[in-house]
Amino acid sequence: MSKELDSTWTTVRGQIVHMRKVSRKIMFMDIVSSTEDGGVGQPRRLALILKFWREPQLRERCTKGEDKLHAGDVVSCTGTWDGEEFDVEDYSVVEKWSNVSPGVAFTPEPPEISKSEETTTTVEVCKYFINTGRCDAVHCRFTHDEESIKEERRKFVTDRMERRLLVHESTFGREQIESAAKRAEVFARWIVDTYGEEYLRQGQILDVAGGRGDLGFELTVKLGYTCTIVDPRPAKLKRWQHKLLKKKKKGVGEEDMPSLPTHLQEHFDTEFFSRAGIQADEVKLVIGLHPDEATESIVDTSLRCNVPFAVIPCCVFSAIFPRKLSS
């Protein structure tokens, strides 16, 4: 991305007053700045983000060598605004604190904690006490009220469930939301409801990048469809799947046991059908549940071979596509 072509590219300058490195992929720092876009204004505190997956060269620069960042240094950072936060693309150290005040340690200035946050922390109930009815900590700073434990437990569970809800999930009723562990079961039901039992039984379903085969297991063992898992990794049943097969074997006998999905350790691309000896018109549907990097191959190959497909994507692969921005 060139500075000339990006109209949102700007520069901020100020003294680093607080730094917080969360992981190898991201670091936060606050500066007190009085200069923005070349102008002069009142000093104000700005939140800066260094996203190392987008600008990997910054990781080594800001932690080692001549350009290592320290609290107290004056820096000039180039990047773009994302709401109230500034994404750093590049930086230069204008003035080092060690040169200005040799032998004197800079005192960091962490962000202020609001009164509402302080109040919430002081009255919080011990989560171990809520879950187990006891707390083994010698000096636990949370409350332990035995008379209200049932009510606090109900509130704790409700709050935790609400925090887990995504923004769009607030439009659904609680009975309509399933846990992530049931994603294969929910997707399998959606596939049958959408494409119909009669259509799907006319051929086979390809589960691309099926991993350990959760979705293929749902379609084949539980629902009785013909499904083939396409994944270079070997198949491996989970414990609950082994238990279910054992239970079914006791109920119906060896001869009536449902077969497991076929597993092909292959990559799914335009040459897949010829390599696997499968006719494209025999495949009624190509599916992918969080297929990661195989998502694009599913879409391209299915369109080229005129085969219906259904994909639930997940990862954005920030390291592979460092310039990909959220809308």
Buried (B, 14 or more C-beta within 10 A) or exposed (E): EEEEEEEEBBBBBBBBBBBEBEEEBBBBBBBBBBBBEEEEEEEEBBBBBBBBBBBEEBBEBBBEEEBEBBBBBBBBBBBBBEEEEBBBBBBEBEEBBBEEEEEEEBEEBEEEEEEEEEEEEEEEBBBBBBEEEEBEEEEEEBEBEEEEBEEBBEEBEEEEEEEEEEEEEEEEEEEEEEEEEEBBBBBBEEBBEEBEEEEBEEBBBBBBBBBBBBBBBBBBBBBEBBBBBBBEEEBEBEEEBEEBBEEBEEEEEEEEEBEBBBBBEBBBEEEBBEEBEBEBEEBBBBBBBBBEEBBEBBBEBBEEBEBEBBBBBEEEEBEEEEEEEEE
